[in-house]
Amino acid sequence: MARQVGPSCKLCRREGEKLFLKGARCYTHKCSISRREYAPGQHGASAKKSKMSNFGLQLREKQKVKRIYGVLEKQFQNYFGKAAATKGVTGTLLLQYLERRLDNVVFQLGFATSRTEARQLVSHGSVFVNNRCVNIPSFSVKVNDEIEIKVSDKSRKGIQDNIETSKERATPAWLQADRDHFRGKVLRFPERTDILFPVNEQLIVELYSR
C-alpha cells in the first residue's frame, strides 16, 4: 500500500500554510511552520519571494490537496479522471470523491486526530462499515453507510483520547457522529460548502486541462 513518507512538517512549510497532517501537534507551539515560516531546504530562509507563474499556482494547489488527503500522484490522477468523466462540476466532484474516502470519514467523525492516524485505524482492521470490516483507506462511503470503530479494551483509551482532542472540531453536516458509542453515519454526499479548508479546485482542473 503506497503512502506518503518523510517529515510531515516539511510539506506544510513547502505549501506555506498548516495542512494539519500531524493532528493535535499542529495546534501546539511545537508546530514547525509556526516557528519557521519559510520553505524547507538550505536556502529556504534566505530565498527571495518571487511572483509565481500560473503553472506554479496550479501545481501548488494540486500538491496541497494531495497532501491534505494523503494520496499519491497516480491515485490523485485516477480521482480526477473519475470526476472528469462524471456529469457535474469537475472540481467539486474531485473534492467529493476525496472526502468520501473512509480514512477521511473516520477523521471527520473525530475518532482520529489526523487523516494519517485514521488511515492506520482502517488499515489495522478497526473500522467496520455496515458491520463488515473494511481495511482499505480509499474505500468510498455511500449514503446511509454506518461506520463503527471496534477496538480492544487496551486500544479503547486511545480512541477516547482522540475524541476528547477533537471535541472542538465540528462534525461536517453530511455526517452524523455518535462518539459515545464509536459510531457514525453518512447522511448524504458532501457538498462544496462542507469543505472548509482553503482550496481553489479550479486551478487543479486548469492544470490537468493543459
MDTraj code that builds the backbone (N, CA, C; nanometers):
import mdtraj as md
import numpy as np

residues = "MET ALA ARG GLN VAL GLY PRO SER CYS LYS LEU CYS ARG ARG GLU GLY GLU LYS LEU PHE LEU LYS GLY ALA ARG CYS TYR THR HIS LYS CYS SER ILE SER ARG ARG GLU TYR ALA PRO GLY GLN HIS GLY ALA SER ALA LYS LYS SER LYS MET SER ASN PHE GLY LEU GLN LEU ARG GLU LYS GLN LYS VAL LYS ARG ILE TYR GLY VAL LEU GLU LYS GLN PHE GLN ASN TYR PHE GLY LYS ALA ALA ALA THR LYS GLY VAL THR GLY THR LEU LEU LEU GLN TYR LEU GLU ARG ARG LEU ASP ASN VAL VAL PHE GLN LEU GLY PHE ALA THR SER ARG THR GLU ALA ARG GLN LEU VAL SER HIS GLY SER VAL PHE VAL ASN ASN ARG CYS VAL ASN ILE PRO SER PHE SER VAL LYS VAL ASN ASP GLU ILE GLU ILE LYS VAL SER ASP LYS SER ARG LYS GLY ILE GLN ASP ASN ILE GLU THR SER LYS GLU ARG ALA THR PRO ALA TRP LEU GLN ALA ASP ARG ASP HIS PHE ARG GLY LYS VAL LEU ARG PHE PRO GLU ARG THR ASP ILE LEU PHE PRO VAL ASN GLU GLN LEU ILE VAL GLU LEU TYR SER ARG".split()
xyz = np.array([
    [0.0843, -0.1189, 0.0000],
    [0.0000, 0.0000, 0.0000],
    [0.0878, 0.1239, 0.0000],
    [0.0812, 0.2013, -0.1047],
    [0.1651, 0.3210, -0.1163],
    [0.1149, 0.4303, -0.0234],
    [0.2087, 0.5064, 0.0323],
    [0.1721, 0.6173, 0.1183],
    [0.2846, 0.7195, 0.1193],
    [0.2496, 0.8390, 0.1644],
    [0.3485, 0.9461, 0.1734],
    [0.4386, 0.9213, 0.2933],
    [0.5690, 0.9248, 0.2726],
    [0.6630, 0.9075, 0.3829],
    [0.7512, 1.0315, 0.3927],
    [0.8218, 1.0443, 0.5050],
    [0.9074, 1.1596, 0.5244],
    [0.8454, 1.2578, 0.6227],
    [0.9191, 1.3627, 0.6587],
    [0.8714, 1.4610, 0.7574],
    [0.7463, 1.5354, 0.7094],
    [0.6400, 1.5291, 0.7880],
    [0.5148, 1.5950, 0.7501],
    [0.5260, 1.7465, 0.7563],
    [0.6026, 1.7952, 0.8531],
    [0.6121, 1.9402, 0.8713],
    [0.6740, 2.0098, 0.7501],
    [0.7620, 1.9398, 0.6800],
    [0.8232, 1.9985, 0.5601],
    [0.7174, 2.0233, 0.4526],
    [0.6169, 1.9376, 0.4483],
    [0.5116, 1.9537, 0.3479],
    [0.4312, 2.0798, 0.3753],
    [0.4013, 2.1057, 0.5035],
    [0.3286, 2.2278, 0.5385],
    [0.4111, 2.3513, 0.5057],
    [0.5384, 2.3455, 0.5380],
    [0.6252, 2.4605, 0.5120],
    [0.6402, 2.4854, 0.3621],
    [0.6413, 2.3787, 0.2842],
    [0.6526, 2.3944, 0.1387],
    [0.5295, 2.4630, 0.0820],
    [0.4116, 2.4332, 0.1385],
    [0.2888, 2.4945, 0.0894],
    [0.2619, 2.6301, 0.1546],
    [0.3385, 2.6618, 0.2588],
    [0.3246, 2.7925, 0.3224],
    [0.2044, 2.8071, 0.4122],
    [0.1446, 2.6960, 0.4537],
    [0.0298, 2.7012, 0.5445],
    [0.0144, 2.5679, 0.6165],
    [-0.0589, 2.5713, 0.7273],
    [-0.0811, 2.4490, 0.8035],
    [-0.1768, 2.3574, 0.7290],
    [-0.1357, 2.2327, 0.7115],
    [-0.2210, 2.1324, 0.6497],
    [-0.2742, 2.0353, 0.7545],
    [-0.2318, 2.0519, 0.8795],
    [-0.2772, 1.9705, 0.9934],
    [-0.2571, 1.8218, 0.9678],
    [-0.1349, 1.7881, 0.9244],
    [-0.1030, 1.6494, 0.8911],
    [-0.0658, 1.5665, 1.0138],
    [-0.0360, 1.6344, 1.1259],
    [0.0067, 1.5622, 1.2460],
    [-0.0936, 1.5763, 1.3606],
    [-0.2159, 1.6113, 1.3271],
    [-0.3219, 1.6144, 1.4266],
    [-0.3020, 1.7174, 1.5358],
    [-0.3150, 1.6730, 1.6614],
    [-0.3131, 1.7635, 1.7762],
    [-0.1836, 1.8424, 1.7859],
    [-0.0742, 1.7835, 1.7423],
    [0.0564, 1.8509, 1.7497],
    [0.0563, 1.9821, 1.6706],
    [-0.0244, 1.9892, 1.5660],
    [-0.0272, 2.1083, 1.4812],
    [-0.0866, 2.2289, 1.5538],
    [-0.1564, 2.2065, 1.6649],
    [-0.2184, 2.3157, 1.7387],
    [-0.1287, 2.3669, 1.8515],
    [-0.0114, 2.3076, 1.8693],
    [0.0771, 2.3451, 1.9792],
    [0.1935, 2.4306, 1.9296],
    [0.2751, 2.4756, 2.0257],
    [0.3922, 2.5564, 1.9920],
    [0.4993, 2.4746, 1.9205],
    [0.4827, 2.3425, 1.9191],
    [0.5801, 2.2557, 1.8531],
    [0.5646, 2.2552, 1.7010],
    [0.4559, 2.3127, 1.6537],
    [0.4311, 2.3148, 1.5088],
    [0.5457, 2.3845, 1.4367],
    [0.6003, 2.3175, 1.3390],
    [0.7187, 2.3667, 1.2685],
    [0.6929, 2.4970, 1.1939],
    [0.5784, 2.5072, 1.1293],
    [0.5522, 2.6253, 1.0456],
    [0.5302, 2.7502, 1.1312],
    [0.4926, 2.7309, 1.2571],
    [0.4761, 2.8449, 1.3471],
    [0.6110, 2.9040, 1.3839],
    [0.7144, 2.8207, 1.3835],
    [0.8493, 2.8657, 1.4217],
    [0.9344, 2.9049, 1.3009],
    [0.9043, 2.8405, 1.1864],
    [0.9848, 2.8678, 1.0662],
    [0.8914, 2.8866, 0.9473],
    [0.8481, 3.0097, 0.9299],
    [0.7513, 3.0395, 0.8248],
    [0.8204, 3.0637, 0.6910],
    [0.8966, 2.9666, 0.6476],
    [0.9613, 2.9746, 0.5171],
    [0.9787, 2.8330, 0.4645],
    [1.0076, 2.8230, 0.3356],
    [1.0172, 2.6919, 0.2710],
    [1.1331, 2.6116, 0.3295],
    [1.1230, 2.4785, 0.3288],
    [1.2319, 2.3956, 0.3794],
    [1.3518, 2.3987, 0.2853],
    [1.4637, 2.3510, 0.3325],
    [1.5835, 2.3452, 0.2492],
    [1.6905, 2.4422, 0.2952],
    [1.8088, 2.4247, 0.2416],
    [1.9249, 2.5034, 0.2827],
    [1.9057, 2.6533, 0.2626],
    [1.8390, 2.6909, 0.1541],
    [1.8240, 2.8325, 0.1210],
    [1.6812, 2.8823, 0.1439],
    [1.6022, 2.8041, 0.2172],
    [1.4624, 2.8414, 0.2374],
    [1.4443, 2.9750, 0.3068],
    [1.5250, 2.9994, 0.4099],
    [1.5090, 3.1225, 0.4882],
    [1.5552, 3.2461, 0.4127],
    [1.6558, 3.2304, 0.3267],
    [1.7141, 3.3458, 0.2578],
    [1.6603, 3.3654, 0.1166],
    [1.5820, 3.2701, 0.0680],
    [1.5329, 3.2791, -0.0706],
    [1.4375, 3.3969, -0.0873],
    [1.4527, 3.4687, -0.1957],
    [1.3646, 3.5816, -0.2241],
    [1.2320, 3.5307, -0.2805],
    [1.1240, 3.5916, -0.2324],
    [0.9919, 3.5528, -0.2809],
    [0.9668, 3.6197, -0.4159],
    [0.9424, 3.5382, -0.5159],
    [0.9153, 3.5920, -0.6495],
    [0.7710, 3.5588, -0.6877],
    [0.7190, 3.6323, -0.7833],
    [0.5829, 3.6088, -0.8282],
    [0.5745, 3.4735, -0.8973],
    [0.4780, 3.3931, -0.8563],
    [0.4645, 3.2586, -0.9105],
    [0.3858, 3.2606, -1.0412],
    [0.4263, 3.1782, -1.1357],
    [0.3565, 3.1683, -1.2638],
    [0.2221, 3.0987, -1.2443],
    [0.1363, 3.1042, -1.3463],
    [0.0070, 3.0359, -1.3393],
    [0.0250, 2.8861, -1.3196],
    [0.1233, 2.8313, -1.3907],
    [0.1505, 2.6882, -1.3753],
    [0.1937, 2.6567, -1.2320],
    [0.2762, 2.7428, -1.1751],
    [0.3222, 2.7221, -1.0384],
    [0.2078, 2.7248, -0.9393],
    [0.1148, 2.8185, -0.9570],
    [-0.0020, 2.8268, -0.8696],
    [-0.0880, 2.7011, -0.8803],
    [-0.1067, 2.6546, -1.0041],
    [-0.1871, 2.5341, -1.0262],
    [-0.1214, 2.4114, -0.9633],
    [0.0087, 2.4007, -0.9808],
    [0.0820, 2.2876, -0.9257],
    [0.0784, 2.2862, -0.7735],
    [0.0989, 2.4018, -0.7131],
    [0.0990, 2.4095, -0.5669],
    [-0.0389, 2.3730, -0.5104],
    [-0.1450, 2.4138, -0.5791],
    [-0.2806, 2.3824, -0.5315],
    [-0.3061, 2.2320, -0.5374],
    [-0.2596, 2.1700, -0.6455],
    [-0.2747, 2.0241, -0.6573],
    [-0.1953, 1.9535, -0.5484],
    [-0.0719, 1.9959, -0.5268],
    [0.0127, 1.9338, -0.4253],
    [-0.0471, 1.9490, -0.2863],
    [-0.1060, 2.0648, -0.2605],
    [-0.1664, 2.0889, -0.1294],
    [-0.2816, 1.9918, -0.1029],
    [-0.3695, 1.9762, -0.2008],
    [-0.4841, 1.8862, -0.1829],
    [-0.4373, 1.7416, -0.1704],
    [-0.3407, 1.7020, -0.2512],
    [-0.2837, 1.5666, -0.2412],
    [-0.2336, 1.5393, -0.1003],
    [-0.1624, 1.6351, -0.0446],
    [-0.1009, 1.6163, 0.0862],
    [-0.2038, 1.6181, 0.1985],
    [-0.3062, 1.6998, 0.1856],
    [-0.4108, 1.7029, 0.2874],
    [-0.4781, 1.5667, 0.2997],
    [-0.5086, 1.5050, 0.1852],
    [-0.5792, 1.3762, 0.1878],
    [-0.4848, 1.2565, 0.1902],
    [-0.3561, 1.2806, 0.1766],
    [-0.2590, 1.1726, 0.1866],
    [-0.2610, 1.0747, 0.0712],
    [-0.2829, 1.1244, -0.0510],
    [-0.2825, 1.0367, -0.1680],
    [-0.1623, 1.0703, -0.2556],
    [-0.1164, 0.9723, -0.3301],
    [-0.0037, 0.9917, -0.4196],
    [-0.0517, 1.0308, -0.5594],
    [0.0428, 1.0609, -0.6471],
    [0.0099, 1.1198, -0.7775],
    [-0.0824, 1.0324, -0.8623],
    [-0.0490, 0.9057, -0.8761],
    [-0.1289, 0.8178, -0.9611],
    [-0.2722, 0.8063, -0.9118],
    [-0.2866, 0.7929, -0.7814],
    [-0.4202, 0.7818, -0.7230],
    [-0.4982, 0.9119, -0.7418],
    [-0.4291, 1.0247, -0.7272],
    [-0.4949, 1.1535, -0.7458],
    [-0.5411, 1.1697, -0.8905],
    [-0.4581, 1.1268, -0.9844],
    [-0.4967, 1.1322, -1.1253],
    [-0.6209, 1.0473, -1.1517],
    [-0.6289, 0.9328, -1.0858],
    [-0.7455, 0.8463, -1.1021],
    [-0.8722, 0.9142, -1.0507],
    [-0.8594, 0.9831, -0.9375],
    [-0.9746, 1.0559, -0.8841],
    [-1.0171, 1.1664, -0.9806],
    [-0.9186, 1.2363, -1.0377],
    [-0.9529, 1.3438, -1.1307],
    [-1.0200, 1.2873, -1.2556],
    [-0.9670, 1.1756, -1.3066],
    [-1.0261, 1.1135, -1.4253],
    [-1.1697, 1.0714, -1.3998],
    [-1.1944, 1.0189, -1.2816],
    [-1.3304, 0.9774, -1.2452],
    [-1.4231, 1.0980, -1.2352],
    [-1.3717, 1.2077, -1.1777],
    [-1.4517, 1.3296, -1.1650],
    [-1.4819, 1.3905, -1.3023],
    [-1.3811, 1.3887, -1.3908],
    [-1.3983, 1.4465, -1.5247],
    [-1.4985, 1.3666, -1.6077],
    [-1.5084, 1.2370, -1.5793],
    [-1.5990, 1.1512, -1.6559],
    [-1.7409, 1.1501, -1.5995],
    [-1.7618, 1.2170, -1.4873],
    [-1.8929, 1.2211, -1.4226],
    [-1.9617, 1.3527, -1.4537],
    [-2.0909, 1.3487, -1.4764],
    [-2.1667, 1.4699, -1.5065],
    [-2.1700, 1.5605, -1.3848],
    [-2.1307, 1.6854, -1.4030],
    [-2.1281, 1.7813, -1.2931],
    [-2.0041, 1.8685, -1.3000],
    [-1.9797, 1.9442, -1.1929],
    [-1.8640, 2.0332, -1.1858],
    [-1.7426, 1.9505, -1.1459],
    [-1.6446, 1.9416, -1.2348],
    [-1.5303, 1.8512, -1.2141],
    [-1.4565, 1.8771, -1.0839],
    [-1.4263, 2.0026, -1.0546],
    [-1.3518, 2.0348, -0.9336],
    [-1.4263, 1.9947, -0.8073],
    [-1.5554, 2.0217, -0.8044],
    [-1.6373, 1.9852, -0.6881],
    [-1.6461, 1.8339, -0.6732],
    [-1.6628, 1.7643, -0.7829],
    [-1.6699, 1.6182, -0.7795],
    [-1.5387, 1.5574, -0.7316],
    [-1.4262, 1.6175, -0.7734],
    [-1.2958, 1.5694, -0.7288],
    [-1.2856, 1.5759, -0.5767],
    [-1.3216, 1.6906, -0.5190],
    [-1.3165, 1.7053, -0.3738],
    [-1.4159, 1.6113, -0.3050],
    [-1.5299, 1.5899, -0.3695],
    [-1.6308, 1.4998, -0.3125],
    [-1.5784, 1.3567, -0.3038],
    [-1.5130, 1.3108, -0.4091],
    [-1.4560, 1.1751, -0.4080],
    [-1.3488, 1.1623, -0.2993],
    [-1.2698, 1.2662, -0.2820],
    [-1.1656, 1.2627, -0.1788],
    [-1.2270, 1.2632, -0.0395],
    [-1.3317, 1.3423, -0.0205],
    [-1.3990, 1.3489, 0.1092],
    [-1.4638, 1.2168, 0.1473],
    [-1.5059, 1.1406, 0.0477],
    [-1.5766, 1.0153, 0.0749],
    [-1.4826, 0.8988, 0.1053],
    [-1.3528, 0.9230, 0.1026],
    [-1.2582, 0.8190, 0.1418],
    [-1.2841, 0.7789, 0.2877],
    [-1.2734, 0.6505, 0.3164],
    [-1.3041, 0.6017, 0.4508],
    [-1.2106, 0.6619, 0.5554],
    [-1.0813, 0.6765, 0.5234],
    [-0.9907, 0.7338, 0.6226],
    [-1.0281, 0.8778, 0.6552],
    [-1.0740, 0.9536, 0.5543],
    [-1.1178, 1.0905, 0.5793],
    [-1.2435, 1.0934, 0.6646],
    [-1.3361, 1.0004, 0.6397],
    [-1.4608, 0.9948, 0.7159],
    [-1.4322, 0.9654, 0.8632],
    [-1.3431, 0.8706, 0.8895],
    [-1.3057, 0.8382, 1.0283],
    [-1.2457, 0.9610, 1.0967],
    [-1.1631, 1.0358, 1.0232],
    [-1.1053, 1.1594, 1.0769],
    [-1.2138, 1.2629, 1.1038],
    [-1.3036, 1.2829, 1.0078],
    [-1.4078, 1.3843, 1.0221],
    [-1.5057, 1.3513, 1.1347],
    [-1.5230, 1.2230, 1.1648],
    [-1.6114, 1.1829, 1.2742],
    [-1.5464, 1.2051, 1.4106],
    [-1.4167, 1.2344, 1.4126],
    [-1.3484, 1.2658, 1.5365],
    [-1.2833, 1.1488, 1.6060],
    [-1.2729, 1.0335, 1.5384],
    [-1.2127, 0.9156, 1.6004],
    [-1.0603, 0.9127, 1.5836],
    [-1.0074, 1.0069, 1.5077],
    [-0.8634, 1.0205, 1.4880],
    [-0.8309, 1.1689, 1.4816],
    [-0.7106, 1.2055, 1.5218],
    [-0.6732, 1.3471, 1.5231],
    [-0.6110, 1.3929, 1.3917],
    [-0.5864, 1.2989, 1.3013],
    [-0.5338, 1.3324, 1.1687],
    [-0.5773, 1.2246, 1.0704],
    [-0.5702, 1.2557, 0.9428],
    [-0.6056, 1.1558, 0.8420],
    [-0.5042, 1.0412, 0.8400],
    [-0.3808, 1.0705, 0.8751],
    [-0.2792, 0.9651, 0.8818],
    [-0.3136, 0.8646, 0.9911],
    [-0.3563, 0.9144, 1.1050],
    [-0.3961, 0.8275, 1.2153],
    [-0.5214, 0.7484, 1.1795],
    [-0.6138, 0.8137, 1.1088],
    [-0.7353, 0.7455, 1.0648],
    [-0.7026, 0.6343, 0.9657],
    [-0.6077, 0.6623, 0.8777],
    [-0.5648, 0.5621, 0.7793],
    [-0.5087, 0.4387, 0.8499],
    [-0.4366, 0.4605, 0.9590],
    [-0.3802, 0.3489, 1.0348],
    [-0.4908, 0.2664, 1.1010],
    [-0.5920, 0.3352, 1.1542],
    [-0.7052, 0.2643, 1.2146],
    [-0.7732, 0.1734, 1.1132],
    [-0.7939, 0.2268, 0.9927],
    [-0.8585, 0.1484, 0.8872],
    [-0.7708, 0.0303, 0.8472],
    [-0.6428, 0.0557, 0.8242],
    [-0.5506, -0.0480, 0.7788],
    [-0.5370, -0.1616, 0.8800],
    [-0.5529, -0.1305, 1.0070],
    [-0.5387, -0.2319, 1.1122],
    [-0.6672, -0.3090, 1.1384],
    [-0.7706, -0.2824, 1.0575],
    [-0.8943, -0.3595, 1.0689],
    [-0.9837, -0.3188, 1.1841],
    [-0.9721, -0.1942, 1.2285],
    [-1.0526, -0.1475, 1.3417],
    [-1.1810, -0.0783, 1.2987],
    [-1.2001, -0.0604, 1.1682],
    [-1.3155, 0.0138, 1.1174],
    [-1.4101, -0.0803, 1.0433],
    [-1.5385, -0.0710, 1.0803],
    [-1.6405, -0.1550, 1.0181],
    [-1.7431, -0.0665, 0.9477],
    [-1.7788, -0.1043, 0.8269],
    [-1.8812, -0.0338, 0.7504],
    [-1.9976, -0.1302, 0.7299],
    [-2.1137, -0.0916, 0.7830],
    [-2.2316, -0.1789, 0.7772],
    [-2.2005, -0.3185, 0.8330],
    [-2.1307, -0.3190, 0.9477],
    [-2.0947, -0.4422, 1.0199],
    [-1.9958, -0.5306, 0.9448],
    [-1.9293, -0.4759, 0.8454],
    [-1.8286, -0.5514, 0.7712],
    [-1.6939, -0.4804, 0.7830],
    [-1.5914, -0.5547, 0.8216],
    [-1.4590, -0.4955, 0.8382],
    [-1.4056, -0.4486, 0.7027],
    [-1.3639, -0.3229, 0.6970],
    [-1.3048, -0.2659, 0.5753],
    [-1.1671, -0.2113, 0.6116],
    [-1.0638, -0.2670, 0.5503],
    [-0.9272, -0.2233, 0.5823],
    [-0.8605, -0.1516, 0.4658],
    [-0.9429, -0.0920, 0.3793],
    [-0.8933, -0.0178, 0.2627],
    [-0.9213, 0.1308, 0.2850],
    [-0.8188, 0.2113, 0.3131],
    [-0.8401, 0.3543, 0.3421],
    [-0.9123, 0.4300, 0.2310],
    [-0.8940, 0.3883, 0.1062],
    [-0.9543, 0.4591, -0.0069],
    [-1.0985, 0.4150, -0.0338],
    [-1.1505, 0.3236, 0.0468],
    [-1.2895, 0.2778, 0.0302],
    [-1.3818, 0.3994, 0.0278],
    [-1.4723, 0.4051, -0.0687],
    [-1.5618, 0.5196, -0.0856],
    [-1.6971, 0.4923, -0.0200],
    [-1.7313, 0.5722, 0.0790],
    [-1.8575, 0.5509, 0.1507],
    [-1.9748, 0.5999, 0.0675],
    [-2.0927, 0.5462, 0.0991],
    [-2.2163, 0.5829, 0.0298],
    [-2.3173, 0.6344, 0.1319],
    [-2.4240, 0.6937, 0.0815],
    [-2.5298, 0.7447, 0.1688],
    [-2.5901, 0.6293, 0.2492],
    [-2.6126, 0.6535, 0.3767],
    [-2.6690, 0.5594, 0.4744],
    [-2.5705, 0.4536, 0.5231],
    [-2.4446, 0.4612, 0.4785],
    [-2.3442, 0.3706, 0.5340],
    [-2.3242, 0.4019, 0.6824],
    [-2.3116, 0.2972, 0.7618],
    [-2.2870, 0.3124, 0.9053],
    [-2.1444, 0.2692, 0.9366],
    [-2.0726, 0.3559, 1.0033],
    [-1.9315, 0.3313, 1.0350],
    [-1.9182, 0.3082, 1.1851],
    [-1.8414, 0.2083, 1.2227],
    [-1.8210, 0.1784, 1.3640],
    [-1.6740, 0.1431, 1.3884],
    [-1.6217, 0.1921, 1.4992],
    [-1.4839, 0.1609, 1.5388],
    [-1.4893, 0.0494, 1.6428],
    [-1.4234, -0.0618, 1.6134],
    [-1.4183, -0.1743, 1.7069],
    [-1.2728, -0.2018, 1.7420],
    [-1.2391, -0.1786, 1.8681],
    [-1.1016, -0.1977, 1.9143],
    [-1.1024, -0.2748, 2.0450],
    [-0.9881, -0.3243, 2.0827],
    [-0.9740, -0.3957, 2.2088],
    [-0.9844, -0.2968, 2.3251],
    [-1.0056, -0.3483, 2.4446],
    [-1.0134, -0.2616, 2.5629],
    [-0.8848, -0.1824, 2.5813],
    [-0.7733, -0.2419, 2.5433],
    [-0.6439, -0.1764, 2.5570],
    [-0.6342, -0.0544, 2.4666],
    [-0.6906, -0.0645, 2.3456],
    [-0.6830, 0.0450, 2.2484],
    [-0.7958, 0.1462, 2.2643],
    [-0.8953, 0.1121, 2.3429],
    [-1.0136, 0.1972, 2.3577],
    [-0.9776, 0.3340, 2.4159],
    [-0.8837, 0.3338, 2.5085],
    [-0.8428, 0.4602, 2.5721],
    [-0.7862, 0.5566, 2.4684],
    [-0.7121, 0.5041, 2.3703],
    [-0.6551, 0.5895, 2.2660],
    [-0.7622, 0.6576, 2.1830],
    [-0.8681, 0.5839, 2.1488],
    [-0.9789, 0.6418, 2.0718],
    [-1.0500, 0.7482, 2.1539],
    [-1.0699, 0.7204, 2.2831],
    [-1.1352, 0.8189, 2.3706],
    [-1.0521, 0.9464, 2.3814],
    [-0.9205, 0.9300, 2.3865],
    [-0.8330, 1.0473, 2.3896],
    [-0.8445, 1.1270, 2.2600],
    [-0.8556, 1.0560, 2.1469],
    [-0.8717, 1.1238, 2.0173],
    [-1.0021, 1.2027, 2.0133],
    [-1.1078, 1.1425, 2.0665],
    [-1.2384, 1.2092, 2.0691],
    [-1.2318, 1.3348, 2.1548],
    [-1.1640, 1.3251, 2.2686],
    [-1.1501, 1.4406, 2.3575],
    [-1.0701, 1.5518, 2.2886],
    [-0.9641, 1.5135, 2.2182],
    [-0.8807, 1.6112, 2.1475],
    [-0.9582, 1.6782, 2.0343],
    [-1.0489, 1.6020, 1.9720],
    [-1.1215, 1.6509, 1.8535],
    [-1.2561, 1.7132, 1.8866],
    [-1.2879, 1.7266, 2.0150],
    [-1.4231, 1.7696, 2.0514],
    [-1.4566, 1.9113, 2.0044],
    [-1.3538, 1.9950, 1.9870],
    [-1.3788, 2.1315, 1.9396],
    [-1.3967, 2.1369, 1.7877],
    [-1.3648, 2.0273, 1.7205],
    [-1.3762, 2.0220, 1.5746],
    [-1.5142, 1.9690, 1.5378],
    [-1.5952, 2.0538, 1.4764],
    [-1.7335, 2.0176, 1.4454],
    [-1.7399, 1.9074, 1.3402],
    [-1.8371, 1.8187, 1.3551],
    [-1.8601, 1.7142, 1.2554],
    [-1.9296, 1.7759, 1.1345],
    [-1.8818, 1.7497, 1.0123],
    [-1.9471, 1.8050, 0.8923],
    [-2.0954, 1.7654, 0.8856],
    [-2.1745, 1.8532, 0.8241],
    [-2.3195, 1.8322, 0.8199],
    [-2.3599, 1.7060, 0.7437],
    [-2.2713, 1.6534, 0.6578],
    [-2.3086, 1.5350, 0.5794],
    [-2.2844, 1.4055, 0.6569],
    [-2.2299, 1.4193, 0.7775],
    [-2.2046, 1.3032, 0.8621],
    [-2.2755, 1.3191, 0.9961],
    [-2.3060, 1.2056, 1.0572],
    [-2.3651, 1.2046, 1.1910],
    [-2.2748, 1.1225, 1.2813],
    [-2.2319, 1.1813, 1.3910],
    [-2.1384, 1.1129, 1.4804],
    [-2.2037, 1.0770, 1.6127],
    [-2.1828, 0.9547, 1.6565],
    [-2.2217, 0.9089, 1.7895],
    [-2.0912, 0.8681, 1.8582],
    [-2.0216, 0.9667, 1.9115],
    [-1.8882, 0.9434, 1.9652],
    [-1.8892, 0.8600, 2.0928],
    [-1.9998, 0.8614, 2.1657],
    [-2.0084, 0.7813, 2.2880],
    [-2.0036, 0.6320, 2.2578],
    [-2.0560, 0.5951, 2.1404],
    [-2.0594, 0.4533, 2.1023],
    [-1.9655, 0.4216, 1.9853],
    [-1.8754, 0.5168, 1.9523],
    [-1.7771, 0.4973, 1.8464],
    [-1.8437, 0.4654, 1.7121],
    [-1.9502, 0.5374, 1.6827],
    [-2.0244, 0.5120, 1.5585],
    [-2.0484, 0.6404, 1.4811],
    [-2.0795, 0.6237, 1.3540],
    [-2.1133, 0.7368, 1.2697],
    [-2.1960, 0.6909, 1.1516],
    [-2.2563, 0.7864, 1.0829],
    [-2.3409, 0.7524, 0.9675],
    [-2.3261, 0.8585, 0.8597],
    [-2.3316, 0.8126, 0.7342],
    [-2.3261, 0.9043, 0.6204],
    [-2.4689, 0.9462, 0.5869],
    [-2.5008, 1.0736, 0.6081],
    [-2.6372, 1.1223, 0.5844],
    [-2.6615, 1.1585, 0.4380],
    [-2.5583, 1.2087, 0.3735],
    [-2.5672, 1.2498, 0.2327],
    [-2.4266, 1.2634, 0.1787],
    [-2.4154, 1.2874, 0.0495],
    [-2.2844, 1.3133, -0.0084],
    [-2.2392, 1.4545, 0.0318],
    [-2.1090, 1.4745, 0.0478],
    [-2.0602, 1.6084, 0.0842],
    [-2.0827, 1.7086, -0.0282],
    [-2.1124, 1.8306, 0.0095],
    [-2.1277, 1.9400, -0.0852],
    [-2.0055, 2.0315, -0.0760],
    [-1.9917, 2.1198, -0.1719],
    [-1.8736, 2.2079, -0.1730],
    [-1.8668, 2.2914, -0.0461],
    [-1.9811, 2.3336, 0.0055],
    [-1.9823, 2.4164, 0.1258],
    [-1.9392, 2.3400, 0.2508],
    [-1.9343, 2.2075, 0.2435],
    [-1.8913, 2.1276, 0.3585],
    [-1.7390, 2.1222, 0.3715],
    [-1.6691, 2.1604, 0.2672],
    [-1.5220, 2.1539, 0.2659],
    [-1.4689, 2.2921, 0.3018],
    [-1.4173, 2.3036, 0.4236],
    [-1.3872, 2.4350, 0.4795],
    [-1.2428, 2.4803, 0.4613],
    [-1.1498, 2.3874, 0.4368],
    [-1.0114, 2.4334, 0.4219],
    [-0.9962, 2.5074, 0.2887],
    [-0.9091, 2.6097, 0.2860],
    [-0.8966, 2.6939, 0.1656],
    [-0.8333, 2.6198, 0.0483],
    [-0.9102, 2.6021, -0.0565],
    [-0.8585, 2.5373, -0.1769],
    [-0.9328, 2.5929, -0.2981],
    [-0.8604, 2.6161, -0.4044],
    [-0.9188, 2.6615, -0.5303],
    [-0.9094, 2.5454, -0.6290],
    [-1.0116, 2.4625, -0.6294],
    [-1.0083, 2.3412, -0.7115],
    [-1.0060, 2.3705, -0.8613],
    [-1.0489, 2.4915, -0.9001],
    [-1.0474, 2.5271, -1.0417],
    [-0.9052, 2.5300, -1.0956],
    [-0.8095, 2.5667, -1.0102],
    [-0.6690, 2.5668, -1.0522],
    [-0.6218, 2.4259, -1.0865],
    [-0.6725, 2.3268, -1.0136],
    [-0.6360, 2.1874, -1.0402],
    [-0.6960, 2.1423, -1.1730],
    [-0.8200, 2.1822, -1.1959],
    [-0.8856, 2.1485, -1.3230],
    [-0.8080, 2.2091, -1.4389],
    [-0.7652, 2.3340, -1.4241],
    [-0.6880, 2.4001, -1.5296],
    [-0.5539, 2.3309, -1.5518],
    [-0.4935, 2.2832, -1.4451],
    [-0.3643, 2.2135, -1.4576],
    [-0.3787, 2.0884, -1.5403],
    [-0.4798, 2.0080, -1.5131],
    [-0.4988, 1.8824, -1.5861],
    [-0.5599, 1.9038, -1.7241],
    [-0.6062, 2.0251, -1.7513],
    [-0.6658, 2.0546, -1.8828],
    [-0.5630, 2.1084, -1.9804],
    [-0.4380, 2.1200, -1.9382],
    [-0.3330, 2.1731, -2.0257],
    [-0.3087, 2.0802, -2.1444],
])
top = md.Topology()
chain = top.add_chain()
for i, resn in enumerate(residues, 1):
    res = top.add_residue(resn, chain, resSeq=i)
    for name in ("N", "CA", "C"):
        top.add_atom(name, md.element.get_by_symbol(name[0]), res)
traj = md.Trajectory(xyz[None], top)
